[in-house]
Amino acid sequence: MWGFLKRPVVVTADINLSLVALTGMGLLSRLWRLTYPRAVVFDEVYYGQYISFYMKQIFFLDDSGPPFGHMVLALGGYLGGFDGNFLWNRIGAEYSSNVPVWSLRLLPALAGALSVPMAYQIVLELHFSHCAAMGAALLMLIENALITQSRLMLLESVLIFFNLLAVLSYLKFFNCQKHSPFSLSWWFWLTLTGVACSCAVGIKYMGVFTYVLVLGVAAVHAWHLLGDQTLSNVCVFCHLLARAVALLVIPVVLYLLFFYVHLILVFRSGPHDQIMSSAFQASLEGGLARITQGQPLEVAFGSQVTLRNVFGKPVPCWLHSHQDTYPMIYENGRGSSHQQQVTCYPFKDVNNWWIVKDPRRHQLVVSSPPRPVRHGDMVQLVHGMTTRSLNTHDVAAPLSPHSQEVSCYIDYNISMPAQNLWRLEIVNRGSDTDVWKTILSEVRFVHVNTSAVLKLSGAHLPDWGYRQLEIVGEKLSRGYHGSTVWNVEEHRYGASQEQRERERELHSPAQVDVSRNLSFMARFSELQWRMLALRSDDSEHKYSSSPLEWVTLDTNIAYWLHPRTSAQIHLLGNIVIWVSGSLALAIYALLSLWYLLRRRRNVHDLPQAKEREDPACGSSRVGVARALSYRCLAALGAGWGAVCRWLGSELPPVLPDGEDTLPLPLPARTHLPNPSAPCGPAAHQRPPVQLQRSIFSALVVAWYSSACHVSNTLRPLTYGDKSLSPHELKALRWKDSWDILIRKH
């Protein structure tokens, strides 16, 4: 029984020293002097604000992408004990002693460092040689733009890490499929593929292109599984089900989980509240919640309400009126009703209060018991401070002559009788109730006489209207639109019929009691929609550039300049790597097409023995053809992500991803070393003479040497740790379009 004690316990392990060395060099290049510069560098000014919001649990909205990347950066601050107290107001501001710079930059640096050995493993999993894999990893190691991004508190290196992890995991899963399907490692790599894809999308929406790439390759492999007659129907179904769960269900669940955790962490009111709906604001601690808590839920005849426009563009605003009237004659010569102005005001004000009146009664107070207002009821909206009724008529609006003017009726113009009846329509009413509810109900007001809909036009009135926003009656209603929809934000039951007492009541604050709660899915849907809508409305960024500019590396971005010396950091790619990577991608595509066409003509350029050694090969002619297609797919897959992202940068901003600046193509550029490194060895498989082999090897060595030389030359602009003379800086301006900063003194 105790015989095993008579022999020593021996544990053997295979250690790839190349992989260890690449990991060590990656860590050294990314972690060396990580706290330098101890100042805010470029977009750290934005991401730092979000980290502070996380530390203080204050709600924020960033339209550049989902919250997972921000949470990764915030994790670094949490591990370093950051309290969130730092004013991220400008680039170049010195960090105070309470800011753990090393901890905040650590996770992006680790992600950038681990991307180097990951590139090595990806090329190996594609069944290229060890030499080609080392070449791809070394190109990742010395690429200047990747080093710069990895050493700062930015998201690109984290996005690159999960992009590469998704590709590597799927390749490992696919190789396990050939030998041990449904094994533990098979499940691990398949699940990790879905997790990595979800993380990539959860950092920035550019991760969608890697996700689509993985799904496309998985779909091709699933198609081949369907045609495999050696597998039973049950086995094929299990294969497809496992892929669907891992690559579709898990990413969706994780994506929702990112938002769930985000909303748990940032539950307090903050400066971004105004972008969200009243219901969302009321679900946050503090802010609007302090005002709306304890309000009556059901709006009744006699209720005092403020009406917020749901659209919220160009700014959030509330239905408003004041004593001033429209001018008799506008600047263009058109006349008006000269009645009291009605506008949309972007600030809380006592003139935002309206009383919901029953047209059949004179009372402006809530009866006992209250009579709730329901969908389809006729109402009058009486302005609380002036007691004039909301009115519209067949008079052209001030700035929108195709629409009707909206006013508060003044009873001195006998030729224009009051037209102040409105029909209430609840656009989001449930099947169980049709009662108008505070915050929750989204309503439209349809004018009874003209069928016009109360609408925010969004135009700013001239000085006579105090630059407030125009309200119109839209005759041609084109279905649901946020500009015609309103919700009650503040609400109280009116208790006084006398005007003086009512004015005193309107000036008093609302009572506080209980909060309104939104479901997670409701908050997630609104937050997701706001992110997409805000990104599509963004104006062009001052650092924006066209895709062609970053393909040819005609532009750069100045990240940081030392306040006293000429030391500076620039986002600049290694020209040799970027140009050769683009060329290699084109060459790979052409070679793959050429070999496939030649194979169709029964001309075998690639050695048959090599094909049979490929794990994807079969013994039949069909197996050989399939092997070649897998090899071409693997080759193109190494660079196809770059093509997808280049095309994606040309598409409309449906998938927001921050500004279209030079950092945008970096996740795509990480795919280019993969085809560029093995491109040479692939063409070198069977050279006819030794001389050609020697010449080709010399060219490869020269190519790598030039890439290393360029990386070392640009090193002062990558790390920013060396002060350069004006002459040296001018020498580094290899292109006139490069904005190298040169001090005059």
C-alpha angles and dihedrals in degrees: 000000000000094000094116088068090066091066128055118253108242125192118191125193135181109229119189101215091192089059091048091049093049091049091050093049091047091053092046094050094048102036100042108117090345094170091060121132097033091203138086109282121201112294092012082089089068102035090046090059090054091049089053089051089053092049090051093038092236119154118248138167124217116186094199094084149308120317103253094091092049090050090053090054091045089053088062090052091048092051089050093051096247112174095198094244105134130106107235094194106132145012112260096030111145115246115243122233093262093062111093096213095175093052094045092053096038101087095048088047093051090048091052092047094050091049088072098063089037091061088052092053094046092057091047091051088053086061097247122140127279088247092056091047092051089049093053092048093048090051089053089048097055099035104124099208092052091050092050094050093045095055096056137068093264135122103231097085091049090050091049090050094055092042090056092041090055092051094044093047093051092048091051090047091050092050090049088052090066095052112022116011116189091016121137093261090047091056092042096055094041092051092044089054091059092044093050092048091051092048091050092052090043091059100047133346090243085080087074089078093058089045091052090048092053092046091050094052090044090052091053091051091046089053090056090048090057090057096047105110092190090071123076122235091252092052092049090049091051090050092051093044092051091051092047092052095045099040101033113020099039095049092050093048092048092047090055090045091057090057092042092056091042093055091047091053097045103045099137128092116261145166094287095058095100091066091063130072123269090253091054092047091050090055091062124086111255125355113066091000089069089055101041099041112110095018118141110265099214120061110227136186104281094030118143109223144169114220118214121195110241094213093064095195136166081004134341109270144168131229105265144176137180140181096274119100133215113270116265090233126021124219091263092054098257119134129229137202090258087223128139115298122250116196142155111254121202095211134065109261139159089245089066091075120106132180119225103223130191105233090217095057136053097215119112094191133082114262124226112278095027117244107222120221113241138198110285096020120139113239141172120218109216118194106240099219100039100026091223119139126243106255140178131183144163095294121115116254116247098252101012107055092177089064134060125261116250117210144153106258118249112194100220100086103081092183091063111053121198116281099181106135117117131183115221117226119185104206097189100039118146126234092249099056142018099193119130106246132197114258094342100069121077109204141184126208112218116193110236098212100044104016088234117151122228105248142175107230093190094224119132114238119229123259092285086065093044091244090287121147123275121247118202141175106245110212097183101055110191098199125272117357128158092235090067096045127088137181133199109250104171120029139175135163110253112237105174130069094189115092097223093050090045092053089051088049092051091051093053120090122256118258122258124227126122132002132242116239128206123202118250093247091053092051092043092051093049094045092048092049093047091052092053094042094049092049093051090053096050118119121230115290117238089236094048118133138179122256091246091058093059093041088059093032093235094149141048138184125234104224103178142356124199109245094230109019134043093255109129144163123228133181100236127154125221102262094209092053096043096048095041090046092054091046092047091052091054092044092050092052093048094045092049091051091045094051092047092051091047091048089052087057088051092251109139109204094164117067114260091220091059090052092051089052089056109099089224093061126106130201095244129072088256089054091052092050091047090050091054091049090051091050091050090046091051092048094048091042090063090064105020091092089064091054092048092051093046089053089045091056088058094052124093114273095266088128104049116215109161123265123346092244135135094279088062096078095045095092087052093046091058088072094056099073088058096064095031095056099049094036091086098046090046091058089044097060098110114010112182097225138024091240092063090048091053094046092049093049090051091052091051091050090048091049093052091044092053091049090052091047092052091047092052093045092053092042095102089058091045098053099021091213098124130068111225129202120241089254092054091047092051089050089057092053093094092164127041089227092062111104102217109172114231120185116222094216 
